Amino acid sequence: MRSMIRLTVLGLAGYGAWSLYERYGQRLEELRGPVRELSERATNATRTAAHEVGSAVDDATEAVKDSTAEIQQAAKDAGEKAAAATRQAPSSTADPMIGAYES
C-alpha cells in the first residue's frame, strides 16, 4: 500500500513537471537570451569592480608604507636631536651652591 501511494505521488509530480514544461517551455527559450546578456554584463561588472578594488588596496598599501617610513624617519631624527642636545647641554650634576659663598 505504501509503495502504491509513493508511486502515485511520483506520477503526479512527473505529470506536474511535464505540464509546466508544456505551458512555459517556449518562454524559457525566449528568456535565455536576456538572461545570458545579463549574466555577461554582471560578470564584466564584477571583474571591473574587483580590479578597481585591487588597485585601491594597492594604492592604500603604498600610502601606508610611505607614511610608516616618514614616521620612522621623523622618530629617528627626533631621537638624534635629543641625543645631540643631551651631549651639548652643560652638566647639571655639579652643586650650584659650591662656590656661591666664596668671596
C-alpha positions in Angstrom: 0.0 0.0 0.0 2.8 2.4 0.9 4.6 1.8 -2.4 1.3 2.4 -4.3 0.9 5.8 -2.6 4.6 6.7 -3.3 4.2 5.7 -7.0 1.0 7.8 -7.3 2.8 10.8 -5.8 5.8 10.3 -8.0 3.5 10.0 -11.1 1.6 13.2 -10.1 4.9 15.0 -9.6 6.1 13.9 -13.1 2.8 15.0 -14.7 3.1 18.4 -12.9 6.6 18.8 -14.2 5.5 17.9 -17.8 2.5 20.2 -17.7 4.7 23.1 -16.5 7.2 22.4 -19.3 4.4 22.4 -21.9 2.9 25.6 -20.6 6.2 27.6 -20.1 8.7 25.7 -22.2 8.6 28.2 -25.1 9.1 31.2 -22.8 12.3 29.6 -21.4 13.8 29.7 -24.9 12.8 33.4 -25.2 14.3 34.3 -21.8 17.6 32.6 -22.3 19.0 35.4 -24.5 18.3 38.2 -22.0 19.4 36.1 -19.1 22.7 35.3 -20.9 23.1 39.0 -21.7 22.5 39.9 -18.0 25.0 37.3 -16.9 27.7 38.6 -19.2 27.1 42.2 -18.0 27.2 41.2 -14.4 30.4 39.2 -14.9 32.1 42.1 -16.6 30.9 44.5 -13.9 32.2 42.1 -11.2 35.6 41.8 -12.9 35.9 45.6 -13.3 34.9 46.2 -9.6 37.4 43.6 -8.4 40.1 45.2 -10.5 39.3 48.7 -9.1 39.2 47.4 -5.6 42.5 45.6 -6.0 44.0 48.9 -7.4 42.6 50.8 -4.4 44.1 48.3 -2.0 47.5 48.5 -3.7 47.4 52.3 -3.5 46.3 52.3 0.2 49.1 49.8 1.0 51.7 52.0 -0.7 50.4 55.1 1.2 50.6 53.3 4.5 54.1 52.1 3.7 55.2 55.7 2.8 53.6 57.1 5.9 55.2 54.5 8.1 58.6 55.3 6.6 58.1 59.0 7.2 57.1 58.4 10.8 60.1 56.2 11.4 62.4 58.8 9.9 60.8 61.5 12.0 61.2 59.4 15.1 64.9 58.7 14.2 65.6 62.4 13.6 63.9 63.4 16.9 66.0 60.8 18.8 69.2 62.1 17.2 68.3 65.7 18.0 67.6 64.7 21.6 70.9 62.8 21.9 72.8 65.8 20.4 71.0 68.2 22.8 71.9 66.0 25.7 75.6 65.9 24.7 75.8 69.7 24.3 74.0 70.6 27.5 76.1 71.6 30.5 76.4 69.0 33.2 73.8 69.7 35.8 75.4 67.3 38.3 77.5 70.0 39.9 76.1 71.6 43.0 75.2 75.2 42.2 75.8 76.3 45.8 79.5 75.3 45.7 81.5 78.5 45.3 78.5 80.7 46.0 79.8 81.6 49.4 83.4 82.2 48.3 84.3 85.8 48.2 
